[in-house]
Amino acid sequence: MTTTLPLFWHLSEASKKERLDASVKLIGALEQFQAQFVPQPAPDTSGSDDEQGDEEGVLKSDGLDILNAQDVSYSIRRLVRGLASPRESSRLGFAVALTELLSRINTVTCVQILNIVMDSSKFQGSMTGQEERDVLFARLFGIMSIVQSGLLVRTGPLSTSASSATLPSTLSSYEEVLSQLLILGEKKSWLRESAWFTIKLAIDAIEESEVPWKNEAIESTLKQLFIDNKIWSPEKVALALKLQDLFSHRNWNDFFSPPFKNSDLFSPANLQALSKILKGSTTDEDGQKDPTKAPSGSWKPELHFVWDIIFDQLLPGPNGEPSRGSFQEFYRVVVDESLFSSTSSPQRKYWGFQVFQKALKRVNEDSMPMLFTKNFMRSWINHLSKQDRYLHKIALQTVKEVQAFVQDKPQLGFALILQLTGVNGNQQFDKFTKTKTVESVLASLDAQGIKNYIDYILTQTDESDGDLNIAATNARRTWIIDQLGALIQNGRLPKEDEWVQSILDWLALHGLFVVKKKSSKSPIQALRSIPKPAFSEEHRQQCRSKLLTSLSNLNAQTIVVKSGKLGEKATKASAVASDGKFWVAKVLETIQRLENDSKHVSSLAEADEDEQQLYVRAREVIETLRMVNDGRQEAAKGAELLLLAIALQHHCLAEQGDLDLESFEKAKKATEDPAELEDAAFEPIDVLVDTIIGYLEKSTAYMRSVSNQVFALISGSVKGTTIDLIVMQLERRDPAMLAKDQDEEMDNEDEDGGASAAVDSDQESSSGESDVDAGTGNDSNYEEVDAQIRANVEEALRINGIEPPTGDTDDDDDDDEELMDDDQMMAIDEKLAEVFRSTAGGRKTKDVDAQREATHFKNRVLDLVDIFIKKQSSNPLILRLISPLMELIAGTGQDERQLSDKAKGILRTRIGKAKETPSQADSEEVRVIAGNLHTRARKTASSDFLGILSQSSLYVSKILINLEDENSVIDMYRESLIDFVTRKNSHLNATYFNEFFQRFPAQGWTLRTDLLDLASKAVNAYRQSQVLQLLQRLVPVMVRSLICSPSICLK
């Protein structure tokens, strides 16, 4: 025992792995002891020595020492006693070791071990509640070890028994085990499920065994479970189904009645009684207590094992036996109308959610819709809608199970969506539940599933309620439009041209046209039916808006375009279909086809003759651009996309009066021959970029996304004047001037018509008074009283009993006015002050709004800068963007923090981490930029900004070194080093130079003598120590570089 005693301690460890390791070692050691043991004849217990203790006499009375080694006998007793230990995980470790030991040795009988278990778990009247629970669990675990080890039905005689007739298991031992388990279940309700589960294990063991008393054991089981015990519980239902499945030839009516009306527990006549038992209800239909139903005891969240047996028989799986009953009817009565009823408690609904999750893993395409019943969907949506709901967590867990189910069986995704958005669900399921369940299910669909879903939602376009509920029809159509847009927006869906084109055609048709007659043979699927009732103007606007949004989403998604030519590789592109054609072009082709089909559709807005000519000319230019095959092909695609996008926007926004024909004409001319431009002073690329900037400032999100995509395509053709144009947009302007410019633009728009109708006499009159106006300057603007302010002042006077003066007031009336007292004057002062404060506040708000709009606009311009640096990393024009970005960072305030952070991000990622640099830059220009960076670094007070300056300086230094102008780099860093060491107020730090030494060790090594000289000239001891530290860091860097290039040390 000296080798086994230490192993018992590890059986109580909290770690499962340590418990299992200890069990393996213990069982291995005991097997060795038992193999070496030679049985001795049974000693005469009557002549035992008086010196033996009572406990030792008791231990020998169990008979273990006769056929087992001393260590084995001790271990069995020790393991049985350990089952009652309250120590954490002790009961689990000892039960596993006992079960494994009993399955390995064949020198013990079932009666022996059962007696030991019963003796070690006796009840005493002085026990506390905790001690009583410990012995009850010890008895349960001990009996379960007997069953699971196979000792209960072992047939072979004891291998070393003195009598070959001794059998390890008998009918009486089985009946005793069964009786003790039933007593345990009746003693404590919270032990009933575990005790009856052990009975189920015992029945399985009997069925699989070859014991000669099998039939007698089954008869005894039926007698004790169904004849002697008339109370029904979920445990009894589980065993009834188990036994009925094993012995179907028997007559079960006598055993199941009452409360069941026949032997088929899943028949419709028995479902109500079954639902009450499984729900744990102890009352009958009249609300009276039913003595045949067992009390459920305290509620526990774990689902009962009876549901596994039920689903094994109702949902057996593809390789199992046929189902024993109707799962749909069972689920409706027992689960939906019982566990999920409106009067059911949250605890029962919790069980219901677990039942749903368990059944979901077993259903197929035919049975899956049966789970999404009315009451379940109501409870699920309600508890998902708010986080403070009692069952919100289990409802979320159900969502995760549904998502996992679709991932495992994607072919059932479409059927699942039909249930979530169908009759029992809600079309706005994701919106009401604040989840992305439908969206995630859609992401798992294959191409065919997506097509089926699109057909499903489009069929609901023409469906109308029986009572012609217009509100319901409009709500359904709004949902359809949102769903179509969500399909395109979802980046995880595989975008196939067929279903994407069908969505775009549907949105274009119902957003821009009225269907007069359906066309069954039309290639446009949406034209094959007429919506009844007709689409409202609000829904047509939604279709146009969703069309632009969908195209914007498609522009941001990258797909692989396969070339039709042999030998050419597939390329990645954005804003195009799989054939390489722009989605915008496909939509415009659909619109043109519909415009020519006047028999079936009519356009909502007919274009005039000038617009038609402009469209024709634009199409000719687009065809010309498509013929470009040289190095300008990418720029030509960008110009084509811009023209197409503007044309589509014209179609979608023509009714709103938001058409920008000037930009349309400008973009068209920019794509033509430069010799044909009216103003040859501007480059065509500048005109295109100016048009893009205009859309960034005032257009829709659709045009802003198109603008970024167009600029990415034409970035290779950008020139110096184009960069100047972009930089100009980043300059800081006064908020008051911004607001004034906006007011002037609005005034010019409002007065265009009036100005054209002015007569010549007005012009002469204004010219005659020009000299007077010139003398007063801009003061005349402040003499004009705002009409709103005048109205507010007059209202304030009128409230206090004073009529404001008018042109018809006589002088005699002034004499009749009564003088106001001090209170009246104070009241008027307060009113007037309030009027002027509100006016000042309005102007202040106007300035803030203008500044905010300017910040947003600059953010969009920075997107162009980011695109250009990313796409044209070797273009020398990048250098001209560094200084403006630095100015932008240094000049922005706290209200423009987002703008500053974005500029810093561009410099950090695109400049500081650039792997490729311009190779054909002008050395003089680069030196000027590098000098400005060093000058700014010496003056900046921000350590964060200094880090960005350091990264940018390293980038520019790399360019100069590649241009063989490293002396300029060394001179600049030498000047900065002198400033850092000798000037006390220098804002440079040691990191600024350390990064240079690490990036360019050869050039840094040339500054070693400067470091040594400056060490003695340092302004203070701290700067001197930093210089020495720089020198200390420079030496290892030089050594590493020397290994690669020995010529460095010669410099």
Secondary structure, DSSP 8 states (H G I E B T S, - for coil): -TTTHHHHHGGG-S-HHHHHHHHHHHHHHHHHHHHH--------GGG--TTS-HHHHHHHHTSHHHHS-HHHHHHHHHHHHHTT--STTHHHHHHHHHHHHHHH--S--HHHHHHHHHHHT---TT--HHHHHHHHHHHHHHHHHHHHTTGGG--S--TT-SSTT--S--HHHHHHHHHHHHHHHHH-HHHHHHHHHHHHHHHHHHHH---TTHHHHHHHHHIIIIIS---B-HHHHHHHHHHHHH-TTS--HHHHTTT-SSS-TTSGGGHHHHHHHHHT--B-TTS-B-TTB----S--SS--THHHHHHHHHS--TTS---SS-HHHHIIIIIIIIITSTT--HHHHHHHHHHHHHHHTT--TTTGGGGS-HHHHHHHHHHHH-TTSTTHHHHHHHHHHHHHHHHH-GGGHHHHHHHHSSSSS-TTHHHHHTS-HHHHHHHT--HHHHHHHHHHHHHTSS---TT--HHHHHHHHHHHHHHHHHHHH-TTS---HHHHHHHHHHHHHHHHEEE-S--TT-SSGGGGS--SS---HHHHHHHHHHHHHHHHHHHH-EEEE--SSTT---EEEESB-TTS-BHHHHHHHHHHHHHH-TTTEEESS---HHHHHHHHHHHHHHHHHHT--STTHHHHHHHHHHHHHHHHHHHHHGGGT---HHHHHHHHHHTS-GGG-S-TTS-HHHHHHHHHHHHHHHS-HHHHHHHHHHHHHHGGG--HHHHHHHHHHTS---HHHHHHHHHHHHHHHHHHHHHHT--HHHHHHHHHTHHHHHHHTTHHHHHS--HHHHHHHHHHHHHTT-----TT--HHHHHT-----HHHHHHHHHHHHHHHHHHHHHHHHHHHHHHHHHHHHHHHHHHHHHHHHHH-TT-GGGHHHHHHHHHHHHH--GGGHHHHHHHHHHIIIIIIT-S---SS--HHHHHHHHHHHHHHHHH---HHHHHHHHHHHHHHHHHHHHTT-HHHHHHHHHHHHHHHHH-TT----HHHHHHHHHH-HHHHHTTHHHHHHHHTS-SSHHHHHHHHHHHHHHHHHHHHHHHH-GGGGG-
